[in-house]
Structure formats: structure tokens, C-alpha cells
């Protein structure tokens, strides 16, 4: 009976030690998971920031390209209007001279 009681105590102690080891392993694993999740979040944040910066550069290039196109079109229109104005001014001047000279 005494031997059985000792054996039960030995098994109980062994189970307690095993339980403690398991709890330690679980805590270590939880800490490892927390660190890994933090690393992944940091990596994701860097990727998001990098992608945001890339998209901003791309949008800036598109805006600059569009602005240059608009400037070019404006210069062309202004040149055409100026030429038309000069032609019409010349015509009006000729008509005035003819009207005055009779």
C-alpha cells in the first residue's frame, strides 16, 4: 500500500513538473507568436507605406504629364488666336484705309 502511495505521489510530482514545463512552453510559444505578429505588422506597414509612396509618385507623374499637355494645348490655342487676331486686325485696317481713301 505504501509503495502504491509513493508511486501515486511520484506520478503526481511528475505530472506537476510536466504541467509546469508545458506552461513554460506555452508562454514561450505565446511570446514567439507575439514577436512574429509584431514583425509581420511592421513588414505590412512598410509595404503599405512603400506602395502609397509609389502610387503618389505615379499620380504626380500623371498630373505633371496632364499639366504639360494642357500647357501645350493652351500655347497652341493662344498662338492660333493671336494669328487670327493679327489677320483680322490687318483686314480691318485695310478696310478702314479703303473706306477713308474711298
C-alpha positions, 0 to 999 in steps of 0.5 A: 500500500505504501509503495502504491502511495509513493508511486501515486505521489511520484506520478503526481510530482511528475505530472506537476513538473510536466504541467509546469514545463508545458506552461513554460512552453506555452508562454514561450510559444505565446511570446514567439507568436507575439514577436512574429505578429509584431514583425509581420505588422511592421513588414505590412506597414512598410509595404503599405507605406512603400506602395502609397509612396509609389502610387503618389509618385505615379499620380504626380507623374500623371498630373505633371504629364496632364499639366504639360499637355494642357500647357501645350494645348493652351500655347497652341490655342493662344498662338492660333488666336493671336494669328487670327487676331493679327489677320483680322486686325490687318483686314480691318485696317485695310478696310478702314484705309479703303473706306477713308481713301474711298 
